[in-house]
Amino acid sequence: MVDLSPLQEKRYHRNIQVPCVGVEGQKKLLRSSALVVGAGGLGSPAAYYLVAAGIGRLGIADGDVVDLSNLQRQILHFTPDLGRPKVESAADKLQALNPDCEIIQHPFAVTAENAAEVVAQYDLVVDATDNFAARFVLNKACLEMRRPFIHAAVLSMSGRVMTILPYEGPCLRCVFREPPALSAKTTFELGVLGTIPGLAACLQATEAIKYLLGQGELLVNRMLIFDALSMHFATAEVIRDPECPDCGVP
């Protein structure tokens, strides 16, 4: 097994000092990969912290371009990036942050037609999308490819995080059988404080790192829900639905 270089030992010193990481854990991260779907409010900080932690290969998928309204929360994009593809803008910052990490750009939306092929290239998937249609596509592809799926969603001053291990606990469709009604409010109508996706994404990145290291207790069979206005955090038990259209028993 290849040893860490002196520069890597210095870069990851604070990780290595954590008892559940250590040198062997850091090597494991450097051999691991993750796909972040969405390079926006959730995807930017999730990708940042995964790359900073030393994940060996990170894919980032998004078909959008940087808009001025993104900059209030999407920390990988700067004012000179306006109009650039988000994956290109994100890749520049991530590669500058950590040259150890291979950054793979997927400059397109992940759809039912391409999801399984993209997901299969990585050890796990971070859900940084902003709509249920995309989440359901990812949920199904991760079940098919047996890839962990770390979900988060935010609105206004609140958010939720849940880790899905295929067929070991509930999937997203066990919890949300159908998308919300078209009348349901989104961040466009209700807004989102810029720090809120950052908070949720840090939790997602932590869950991803824990999974890759095989350490700790994951958010499986439970959903973490937070309200930042009251600074209240709670976990709700969620169970697998045997009649789930995605993961239920046929």
Backbone hydrogen bonds in HBPLUS format (Angstrom, degrees):
<---DONOR---> <-ACCEPTOR-->    atom                        ^
c    i                          cat <-CA-CA->   ^        H-A-AA   ^      H-
h    n   atom  resd res      DA  || num        DHA   H-A  angle D-A-AA Bond
n    s   type  num  typ     dist DA aas  dist angle  dist       angle   num
A0008-GLN N   A0005-SER O   3.06 MM   3  5.06 115.2  2.50  96.3 112.0     1
A0009-GLU N   A0005-SER O   2.85 MM   4  6.16 156.6  1.90 156.5 163.7     2
A0010-LYS N   A0006-PRO O   3.08 MM   4  6.33 148.9  2.18 141.1 148.7     3
A0011-ARG N   A0007-LEU O   2.83 MM   4  6.06 164.3  1.85 150.2 155.1     4
A0012-TYR N   A0008-GLN O   2.91 MM   4  5.91 169.9  1.92 153.8 155.8     5
A0013-HIS N   A0010-LYS O   3.36 MM   3  5.08 169.3  2.37 102.9 104.7     6
A0015-ASN N   A0012-TYR O   3.01 MM   3  5.24 119.2  2.39 104.5 120.0     7
A0016-ILE N   A0012-TYR O   2.88 MM   4  6.11 168.5  1.89 164.4 167.8     8
A0017-GLN N   A0013-HIS O   3.01 MM   4  6.22 143.8  2.14 148.5 157.4     9
A0018-VAL N   A0015-ASN O   2.92 MM   3  5.46 150.7  2.01 113.4 122.5    10
A0021-VAL N   A0018-VAL O   2.91 MM   3  5.41 163.0  1.94 123.6 128.6    11
A0022-GLY N   A0018-VAL O   3.19 MM   4  6.15 128.7  2.46 157.0 170.3    12
A0025-GLY N   A0021-VAL O   2.98 MM   4  4.43 130.4  2.23 143.6 141.4    13
A0026-GLN N   A0022-GLY O   3.03 MM   4  6.25 153.5  2.11 145.1 152.4    14
A0027-LYS N   A0023-VAL O   2.98 MM   4  6.29 155.0  2.05 150.4 157.0    15
A0028-LYS N   A0024-GLU O   2.99 MM   4  6.21 149.1  2.09 140.6 149.3    16
A0029-LEU N   A0025-GLY O   2.96 MM   4  6.32 152.3  2.04 148.2 154.8    17
A0030-LEU N   A0026-GLN O   3.06 MM   4  6.33 156.8  2.11 146.9 153.0    18
A0031-ARG N   A0027-LYS O   3.11 MM   4  6.40 126.6  2.41 138.5 151.9    19
A0031-ARG N   A0028-LYS O   3.12 MM   3  5.16 139.0  2.30  96.4 108.1    20
A0032-SER N   A0029-LEU O   2.99 MM   3  5.01 159.7  2.03 106.3 112.8    21
A0056-GLY N   A0029-LEU O   3.04 MM  27  6.38 139.3  2.21 149.7 138.8    22
A0057-ARG N   A0032-SER O   3.14 MM  25  6.52 140.4  2.30 149.0 156.5    23
A0034-ALA N   A0057-ARG O   3.05 MM  23  6.63 144.7  2.17 152.6 163.5    24
A0059-GLY N   A0034-ALA O   2.88 MM  25  6.29 162.6  1.91 155.1 160.7    25
A0035-LEU N   A0124-LEU O   2.98 MM  89  6.34 154.1  2.05 149.4 157.6    26
A0126-VAL N   A0035-LEU O   2.76 MM  91  6.10 165.5  1.78 165.2 168.1    27
A0036-VAL N   A0059-GLY O   2.81 MM  23  6.08 169.7  1.82 155.7 156.4    28
A0061-ALA N   A0036-VAL O   2.99 MM  25  6.40 159.8  2.03 156.9 162.4    29
A0037-VAL N   A0126-VAL O   3.07 MM  89  6.29 171.6  2.07 172.9 172.2    30
A0128-ALA N   A0037-VAL O   2.95 MM  91  5.33 137.1  2.13 140.7 148.8    31
A0038-GLY N   A0061-ALA O   2.74 MM  23  5.67 144.0  1.87 153.5 165.4    32
A0044-SER N   A0040-GLY O   2.87 MM   4  5.46 159.9  1.91 140.2 144.6    33
A0046-ALA N   A0042-LEU O   3.14 MM   4  6.18 161.0  2.17 155.5 161.0    34
A0047-ALA N   A0043-GLY O   2.89 MM   4  5.78 165.7  1.91 146.0 150.6    35
A0048-TYR N   A0044-SER O   2.96 MM   4  6.09 160.2  2.00 149.0 155.4    36
A0049-TYR N   A0045-PRO O   3.01 MM   4  6.13 169.5  2.02 151.5 152.5    37
A0050-LEU N   A0046-ALA O   3.07 MM   4  6.23 152.2  2.15 146.7 154.8    38
A0051-VAL N   A0047-ALA O   2.95 MM   4  6.07 166.9  1.96 155.6 158.9    39
A0052-ALA N   A0048-TYR O   2.87 MM   4  6.03 160.4  1.90 149.0 155.6    40
A0053-ALA N   A0049-TYR O   2.98 MM   4  5.93 142.8  2.12 132.5 141.7    41
A0055-ILE N   A0050-LEU O   3.20 MM   5  5.86 167.2  2.22 154.2 154.1    42
A0054-GLY N   A0051-VAL O   3.05 MM   3  5.21 146.1  2.17 101.8 112.0    43
A0102-GLU N   A0056-GLY O   2.91 MM  46  6.19 172.8  1.92 145.0 145.0    44
A0058-LEU N   A0102-GLU O   2.85 MM  44  6.23 163.4  1.88 166.9 171.8    45
A0104-ILE N   A0058-LEU O   2.88 MM  46  6.10 165.7  1.90 144.9 148.7    46
A0060-ILE N   A0104-ILE O   2.97 MM  44  6.36 154.5  2.04 173.1 178.0    47
A0106-HIS N   A0060-ILE O   2.97 MM  46  5.92 156.4  2.02 156.4 149.2    48
A0062-ASP N   A0106-HIS O   3.07 MM  44  6.51 151.9  2.15 158.3 164.5    49
A0086-LYS N   A0064-ASP O   2.95 MM  22  5.95 174.7  1.95 145.4 145.4    50
A0066-VAL N   A0084-ARG O   2.84 MM  18  5.62 154.3  1.91 157.3 163.2    51
A0083-GLY N   A0066-VAL O   2.85 MM  17  5.08 168.7  1.87 136.6 140.5    52
A0070-ASN N   A0067-ASP O   2.90 MM   3  5.40 156.1  1.96 115.7 123.7    53
A0071-LEU N   A0068-LEU O   3.29 MM   3  5.80 149.5  2.39 112.6 119.0    54
A0073-ARG N   A0070-ASN O   3.13 MM   3  6.16 173.4  2.14 131.4 133.5    55
A0074-GLN N   A0070-ASN O   2.95 MM   4  5.62 162.0  1.98 160.5 162.8    56
A0077-HIS N   A0074-GLN O   3.10 MM   3  6.06 170.3  2.11 133.4 136.0    57
A0081-ASP N   A0078-PHE O   2.82 MM   3  5.36 153.5  1.89 119.1 128.2    58
A0082-LEU N   A0079-THR O   3.22 MM   3  5.79 171.1  2.23 123.7 124.2    59
A0084-ARG N   A0081-ASP O   2.88 MM   3  5.43 165.5  1.90 145.3 147.6    60
A0088-GLU N   A0085-PRO O   3.14 MM   3  5.36 122.9  2.49 101.1 114.9    61
A0089-SER N   A0085-PRO O   3.06 MM   4  6.37 166.4  2.08 159.0 162.4    62
A0090-ALA N   A0086-LYS O   2.80 MM   4  5.91 165.9  1.82 153.6 158.0    63
A0091-ALA N   A0087-VAL O   2.89 MM   4  5.89 159.3  1.94 139.1 145.3    64
A0092-ASP N   A0088-GLU O   3.14 MM   4  6.33 156.1  2.20 147.4 152.5    65
A0093-LYS N   A0089-SER O   3.43 MM   4  6.76 163.1  2.46 148.2 151.0    66
A0094-LEU N   A0090-ALA O   2.95 MM   4  6.16 167.8  1.97 160.0 164.0    67
A0095-GLN N   A0091-ALA O   2.88 MM   4  5.88 162.5  1.91 150.5 154.8    68
A0096-ALA N   A0092-ASP O   3.11 MM   4  6.21 153.6  2.18 141.4 148.7    69
A0097-LEU N   A0093-LYS O   2.91 MM   4  6.10 144.9  2.03 142.9 153.1    70
A0098-ASN N   A0094-LEU O   3.04 MM   4  6.30 160.2  2.08 149.4 152.9    71
A0101-CYS N   A0098-ASN O   3.14 MM   3  5.88 158.1  2.19 120.9 125.5    72
A0108-PHE N   A0106-HIS O   2.84 MM   2  5.69 142.2  1.98 101.8  92.7    73
A0114-ASN N   A0111-THR O   3.20 MM   3  5.45 131.8  2.45 102.2 113.6    74
A0115-ALA N   A0111-THR O   2.82 MM   4  5.44 141.1  1.97 160.6 165.9    75
A0118-VAL N   A0114-ASN O   3.15 MM   4  6.39 159.9  2.19 157.6 163.3    76
A0119-VAL N   A0115-ALA O   2.84 MM   4  5.94 177.1  1.84 166.7 167.5    77
A0120-ALA N   A0116-ALA O   3.02 MM   4  5.97 156.0  2.08 145.4 151.0    78
A0121-GLN N   A0118-VAL O   3.13 MM   3  5.71 160.1  2.17 116.3 122.3    79
A0122-TYR N   A0119-VAL O   3.13 MM   3  5.86 172.1  2.14 128.2 129.2    80
A0125-VAL N   A0148-PRO O   2.92 MM  23  6.16 156.1  1.98 148.9 156.8    81
A0150-ILE N   A0125-VAL O   2.88 MM  25  6.27 168.1  1.89 162.5 165.8    82
A0127-ASP N   A0150-ILE O   2.85 MM  23  5.78 167.2  1.87 144.6 148.7    83
A0135-ARG N   A0131-ASN O   3.16 MM   4  6.43 158.7  2.21 146.0 152.6    84
A0136-PHE N   A0132-PHE O   2.85 MM   4  5.94 161.5  1.88 153.9 157.3    85
A0137-VAL N   A0133-ALA O   3.18 MM   4  6.41 151.5  2.26 142.6 150.0    86
A0138-LEU N   A0134-ALA O   3.03 MM   4  6.31 162.4  2.07 151.7 155.9    87
A0139-ASN N   A0135-ARG O   2.81 MM   4  5.99 159.7  1.85 151.0 157.4    88
A0140-LYS N   A0136-PHE O   3.07 MM   4  6.21 163.4  2.10 145.3 148.5    89
A0141-ALA N   A0137-VAL O   3.04 MM   4  6.26 161.8  2.07 149.0 154.3    90
A0142-CYS N   A0138-LEU O   2.84 MM   4  5.97 161.2  1.87 156.0 160.7    91
A0143-LEU N   A0139-ASN O   3.07 MM   4  6.29 150.4  2.16 143.6 151.5    92
A0144-GLU N   A0140-LYS O   2.96 MM   4  6.19 161.7  2.00 148.9 154.0    93
A0145-MET N   A0141-ALA O   2.87 MM   4  6.06 157.2  1.93 149.6 155.4    94
A0146-ARG N   A0142-CYS O   2.81 MM   4  5.52 107.6  2.34 131.3 146.4    95
A0147-ARG N   A0142-CYS O   2.85 MM   5  4.78 158.9  1.89 136.5 143.2    96
A0146-ARG N   A0143-LEU O   3.25 MM   3  4.95 151.9  2.34  94.1 102.4    97
A0149-PHE N   A0164-ILE O   2.93 MM  15  5.01 159.7  1.97 145.7 152.2    98
A0164-ILE N   A0149-PHE O   2.83 MM  15  5.01 157.1  1.88 142.4 149.7    99
A0151-HIS N   A0162-MET O   2.79 MM  11  5.22 145.0  1.91 173.7 171.8   100
A0162-MET N   A0151-HIS O   2.98 MM  11  5.22 156.2  2.03 144.3 146.1   101
A0153-ALA N   A0160-ARG O   3.14 MM   7  5.54 147.2  2.26 142.8 147.4   102
A0160-ARG N   A0153-ALA O   2.93 MM   7  5.54 144.1  2.06 156.6 164.2   103
A0155-LEU N   A0158-SER O   3.01 MM   3  5.53 159.0  2.06 148.0 149.1   104
A0158-SER N   A0155-LEU O   2.92 MM   3  5.53 167.3  1.94 140.1 144.4   105
A0156-SER N   A0191-GLY O   2.78 MM  35  5.11 139.3  1.95 145.6 143.1   106
A0193-LEU N   A0156-SER O   3.08 MM  37  5.97 158.6  2.13 144.0 144.3   107
A0228-ALA N   A0157-MET O   2.82 MM  71  5.45 152.6  1.89 171.5 174.0   108
A0159-GLY N   A0226-PHE O   3.06 MM  67  5.49 152.5  2.14 147.7 151.3   109
A0226-PHE N   A0159-GLY O   2.96 MM  67  5.49 168.0  1.98 150.7 152.9   110
A0161-VAL N   A0224-LEU O   2.88 MM  63  5.21 147.1  1.98 145.9 154.9   111
A0224-LEU N   A0161-VAL O   2.91 MM  63  5.21 155.5  1.97 163.9 163.4   112
A0163-THR N   A0219-LEU O   2.88 MM  56  4.99 161.3  1.91 136.5 136.1   113
A0168-GLU N   A0165-LEU O   2.92 MM   3  5.44 164.9  1.95 141.6 141.8   114
A0174-CYS N   A0171-CYS O   3.11 MM   3  5.30 139.3  2.28 101.2 112.8   115
A0175-VAL N   A0172-LEU O   3.11 MM   3  5.40 134.0  2.33 101.5 113.0   116
A0176-PHE N   A0172-LEU O   2.81 MM   4  6.01 170.9  1.82 158.5 161.7   117
A0184-ALA N   A0181-ALA O   2.87 MM   3  5.47 167.4  1.88 121.5 125.8   118
A0189-GLU N   A0186-THR O   3.10 MM   3  5.47 126.9  2.40 104.6 116.2   119
A0190-LEU N   A0186-THR O   2.85 MM   4  6.03 178.0  1.85 164.2 164.9   120
A0191-GLY N   A0187-THR O   2.64 MM   4  4.14 130.7  1.88 109.3 119.4   121
A0196-ILE N   A0193-LEU O   2.96 MM   3  5.62 152.3  2.03 123.5 131.2   122
A0199-LEU N   A0195-THR O   2.92 MM   4  6.19 148.8  2.01 149.7 157.7   123
A0200-ALA N   A0196-ILE O   3.06 MM   4  6.39 168.2  2.08 157.9 159.6   124
A0201-ALA N   A0197-PRO O   2.82 MM   4  5.84 159.2  1.86 146.8 153.2   125
A0202-CYS N   A0198-GLY O   2.99 MM   4  6.12 148.6  2.09 142.4 150.0   126
A0203-LEU N   A0199-LEU O   3.25 MM   4  6.57 152.7  2.33 145.1 151.8   127
A0204-GLN N   A0200-ALA O   2.95 MM   4  6.33 151.1  2.04 144.5 153.3   128
A0205-ALA N   A0201-ALA O   2.84 MM   4  6.09 165.4  1.86 153.8 156.6   129
A0206-THR N   A0202-CYS O   2.98 MM   4  6.13 152.1  2.06 141.4 149.2   130
A0207-GLU N   A0203-LEU O   2.94 MM   4  6.20 158.5  1.99 149.7 154.9   131
A0208-ALA N   A0204-GLN O   2.90 MM   4  6.20 158.8  1.95 153.3 159.5   132
A0209-ILE N   A0205-ALA O   2.96 MM   4  6.18 161.7  1.99 149.1 153.3   133
A0210-LYS N   A0206-THR O   2.93 MM   4  6.12 163.4  1.95 151.4 156.3   134
A0211-TYR N   A0207-GLU O   2.92 MM   4  6.15 159.0  1.97 149.4 155.1   135
A0212-LEU N   A0208-ALA O   2.98 MM   4  6.24 166.7  2.00 153.3 156.4   136
A0213-LEU N   A0209-ILE O   2.94 MM   4  6.11 146.0  2.06 147.8 157.1   137
A0214-GLY N   A0210-LYS O   2.87 MM   4  5.87 122.7  2.20 138.9 154.0   138
A0215-GLN N   A0210-LYS O   2.99 MM   5  5.07 163.6  2.01 145.1 148.1   139
A0214-GLY N   A0211-TYR O   3.03 MM   3  4.98 137.7  2.22  96.1 108.7   140
A0238-VAL N   A0221-ASN O   2.99 MM  17  4.97 171.7  2.00 114.1 116.6   141
A0223-MET N   A0236-ALA O   2.81 MM  13  5.21 154.3  1.87 146.8 155.2   142
A0236-ALA N   A0223-MET O   2.84 MM  13  5.21 157.3  1.89 145.3 150.8   143
A0225-ILE N   A0234-ALA O   2.76 MM   9  5.38 172.7  1.77 167.0 169.4   144
A0234-ALA N   A0225-ILE O   2.91 MM   9  5.38 158.2  1.96 158.6 165.4   145
A0227-ASP N   A0232-HIS O   2.91 MM   5  5.29 156.4  1.96 152.2 160.0   146
A0231-MET N   A0227-ASP O   2.79 MM   4  5.55 118.8  2.17 134.8 152.8   147
A0232-HIS N   A0227-ASP O   3.01 MM   5  5.29 153.1  2.09 144.3 146.9   148
A0244-CYS N   A0241-ASP O   2.95 MM   3  5.18 161.5  1.98 121.0 120.5   149
A0249-VAL N   A0242-PRO O   3.14 MM   7  5.55 124.7  2.46 122.4 133.3   150
A0248-GLY N   A0244-CYS O   2.94 MM   4  4.36 140.7  2.10 123.3 127.8   151
